[in-house]
């Protein structure tokens, strides 16, 4: 008889199943067989340890069982020592892995991907959130991660990683739709939408194009992508276009099938003023969506100046009010500080205009009235002050032989006062009436776009979507989709922490826990792993206390 041991991985927790077996020969077939004599795991620890020790299963004994044998005096002539084996980055990865399972992402990825693809992508999502590196670097760094231990210490080649990314790109539409179903139905009534772009490392890319770079990298090709979020700060969708695609041209393709994509019956589309043209709004109405948007700069300026002249009392009321104009509802909102800053900047520009016009006025070479006029107008256009100054060109008296001209200019103080007054306000437009949504709700809904802006900052800085090192279309898409999944997981954890009144950043906090609380192997003198446990020490104790205060003890206990 001898001890037989098998390792079992249940929900990421490694355990052993040991039993006492004996060999025998089948009387009919004459073939060797094995049968169980005694199941060991359910026995008391002392009896279990003696049985394993007696039948030659020393390498299967745990630390606690060795201690019991030592207390019983069975090891008087032996000294059992243990060594620390491999050490793995632990607690932050464990928390992220726990939330991946509880959020439903684990189940969604498993549904849409093959077994190998699922194993690779679930590691990549967490790795991109905590340690965003290249895919080649991922194959190296993962060997020091807890997920490498939980996954049975399987090695991945770079080709395996890229095949998993290709599979992700081809199945992403189904993944996004199923992730939406994991969210609360009420959270899909607002569709917050904005666009951004990222640049490539090289000068060749299938989705690369020229356009206005958000990162001011005008020397590089860029790719554009749009993000749809709900009012609970959770991503609903991401769309990808060739770099330089106009904002308004992305709307129809994103929201054409919004009812089935975002699982909502009624919703309000919220976007900034770059997508608020008449053509875009007509498309939104045809899609049976309501809207709340800002106004394009020139249109807003014209409407505000007109209302300041017709209804100046509007600007003396509360910070938020509304009015109707040409059959549309507009909500007038007051800036907190932008108006005062605009006043200061306007005064500085007017001072510079005055100084430069004074120099032109005193120039002795004013022989051509047209050139003199154009010189003055170039100054006004340079500082965007054409509406605030009156320019006149008059011939000088007493010039008989050759005519000379004088420049006269005057500040239009009435226009300056009107501009300073309306500079404290901005306009929103909506097709919803006051019974459906109040003025304050319109303003608050529009301000929710800041969540999309923050998500773009997170995906670019914390998750590092840029620079993009791929040039094939499917690889570019796969990389952005991977970053989107990391963002989804990050926002899910962030919302869970906010429910507990915790507002710290997710990524840096998980990385800190990862380096403070590590998973360590214990091995016997023969190099056989005895057990795994979290490390001890001052930093580890501090991390455990913080993890418990964040309500994440379950994630750590699952791997204890």
Buried (B, 14 or more C-beta within 10 A) or exposed (E): EEBBEEEEEEEBEBEEEBBBBBEEEEEEEEEEEEEEEBEBEEBEEEEBBBBBBEBEBBBBBBBEBBBBBBEEEBBEEEEBEBEEBBEBBBBBBBBBBBBBBEBBBBEBBBEBBEEBBBBBBBBBBBBBBBBBEEBEEBBEBBEBBBBBBBBEEEEBEEEBBBBBBBBBBBBBEEBBBBBBEBBEEEBBBBBBBBBBBBBBEEEEBBBBBEBEBBBEBEEBBBBBBBBBBBBBBBBBBBBBBBBBBBBBEBBBEBBEEBBEBBBBEEBBBBBBBBBBBEEBBEBBEEBEBBBBBBBBEEBBBEBBBEBBEEEEEBBEEEBBBBBEBEEEBBBBBBBEEEBEEBBEEBEEBBEEBBEBBEEBBEEEEBEBBEEBBEBBEEBBEEBEBEEBBEBEBEEEEEEEEEEBBBBEBEBBEEBBEBBBBBBBBBBBBBBBEEEEBBBEBBBEBBEBBEBBBEBBEBBBEBBBBBEBBBBEBBBBBBBBBBBBBBBBBBBBBBBBBEEEEBEEEBBEBBBBBBEBBBBBBBBBEEEEBBBBBBBEEEBBEBBBEBBEEBEBBEBBEBBE
